[in-house]
Each structure stands twice: as C-alpha cells, then as structure tokens.
C-alpha cells in the first residue's frame, strides 16, 4: 500500500470517527451540541466544566457538575478538567456552609467507552443531621450491592487517595463523597462488575433513604413544571453561587 493510499484511508477513518462522535453528542442530554439541551437550567460555566440544575431535585440547591466536552467518566478526564471540578466543588461547599449544610457528591459510570457521552456529578446539599448518616448508609448499601462473589472490594475508601487514584481508568464505578460542614471529608467508591445488576438510581435511592424520603418519589419530587418557577430557581442559585465564588477569590 502506498503512503498516499494509507494517508487517504487514515483521513477517511478520522472523518467517520468525527461523524460518529458528533451524532452521539447530538443525543446526549448534557451536550451543548444537543438541539434540545436545556441551557436555561445552566447556572455556571467554566473553561472545562459547567453546572446546571436537574429537571427533578431531591433537595434545594441540588445541581450537577458536567464536563463541557465529551468525557464518559471523570477517572478519564484530563487533569485541568478535574482541577476545575474541584474548584466548582469548593464554591458549592462555601455556599452550603452559609446554609449550615454539607455537600454530597455522586457519580455513576456504567460504560466508560460510551461515545459522545458526558458524565455528571450529582451535587446535593444536606442537613447536618443527614450528613451524619451518609457514610453509614452508603457503606451498608455498597456491601449489599452486586453479586456475592465480587472480584473487587465492594467498598473502596477514597478519603486519602481520592477517586482518580483509587479507581483505574476503564472500570465502571459508583463514587460518593462528602465535604463541608462540621464533618471530615471522605468518600467511598465501588467498581461496578455487572452494570446490568447495579441500579443506575443506586446513589439517589440510598441518599433519599438517609434523608427520610421515599426513593421511588425521586423522579417526581421537586419538579418545576412552569417556566417562571424554573427561572426563579436558576436566578436564586446563580446569586448564591456568585456570593460563594467571591469568597473563594
């Protein structure tokens, strides 16, 4: 095969890969390229990540941190992306501290090779009374998850190493962390060995239990059906975000 023919094949492969990625991103609900993307729910935009309110929340102040470019798992994100994630978390923790609350973060990754997908971190401020229960509830839930004969430890403490040094790239996982308030920051990770058996709502179900809520009500709870109500929530969050951000500088 001539060098010119090889170059032509490589170019065609690159074009095909780009088309596939673009098509995939158009269907991801967290992609700016999706024509149905809810930009009205975006509350903060950085260089690499942004924050937006969910359609349904389980607590006031519930938001998501999402990469701007396609990243299927934060374990695979570039260092600068992860650094900005932590900056966003710092602002949320300052915001929560003003309300005497603790932040709980959750990321669920079922497919690390999903083309065009944007992972997300659920960020939920909880009362101090709930924060006391979070480690116990999640440890119990993770120990009871997946099959009895797991290859990996069911509960991986990420308090010291953090997520990215605890879970190797390419592994599906669930991660929960807590920070802010009067409690020492900590977290647990779990390698999802069988995504078909691990419920995608696991994190929300467990946190709802710790908060004394009915997990089955999650998809209906906190849903604002009118434009004015959504705008008021977004405007209120932005104001609190900017106030907390100014304290970080």
Number of C-alpha atoms within 10 A of each C-alpha: 5 7 8 9 10 11 11 12 12 12 12 12 12 12 12 12 13 12 12 13 16 15 15 18 21 18 16 20 15 25 23 15 17 16 12 13 16 16 13 12 18 18 21 16 15 14 10 16 20 20 23 21 24 17 16 16 19 24 16 12 22 20 27 21 24 24 28 20 19 20 22 23 26 23 22 16 17 11 11 12 21 18 14 18 21 13 15 20 19 18 20 24 24 24 25 24 17 11 13 16 23 27 28 25 21 22 22 24 21 23 17 19 13 16 18 21 24 20 26 24 21 23 25 24 29 27 16 17 12 18 24 15 14 22 18 11 14 24 20 12 16 21 14 11 18 19 13 9 7 13 9 11 12 23 19 18 20 21 16 11 11 16 21 14 11 17 20 13 15 13 19 22 23 22 24 25 23 25 22 23 22 13 12 9 16 16 25 23 27 26 24 22 18 12 15 10 11 17 13 15 12 18 22 17 19 21 25 19 17 21 19 10 15 14 19 12 12 17 12 12 16 16 15 15 10 8 9 10 11 17 14 11 16 18 13 13 22 15 12 17 19 15 14 20 17 10 10 11 5
